[in-house]
Amino acid sequence: MAKAPSIPLETQLACVSREVALRERVYPRWVAAGRMTQAKADAEIAAMKAVEQTLLSLVPPDAQGAML
């Protein structure tokens, strides 16, 4: 497997935060349209929020204010 490019933690966090917001905005429409169940939407949003929290746990305490 090729080595993944080095992407700064701040960039990763911003990306994940955007993805959470996107899911929170789009999934309710998908549920209403029958494209996704509410349980699946809830699980997918929870999973991405968990990724966000994992990344936040890697941020040094003195840098957390700058990244939030």
Residue, then its C-alpha position, 0 to 999 in steps of 0.5 A: m500500500a502506498k504511503a498516505p500523504s501527510i495532512p496536517l491535523e488542523t486540516q483533517l479536523a476541518c474536513v471532518s467538521r464539514e462532513v459532520a455538518l453536511r451529514e446533519r444537513v443532508y441525511p434528514r432529507w434522505v430519511a424523508a425520501g426513504r433513501m436511508t433509515q433514521a437508525k442508519a443516519d444516526a449511526e453514520i453521524a455518530a461515527m463521524k462525530a467519534v472520528e472528530q473527537t478522536l482527532l481532537s484528542l490528538v490536539p495538544p491542550d495548548a493548541q486546542g483553542a486555535m483549532l476549534 
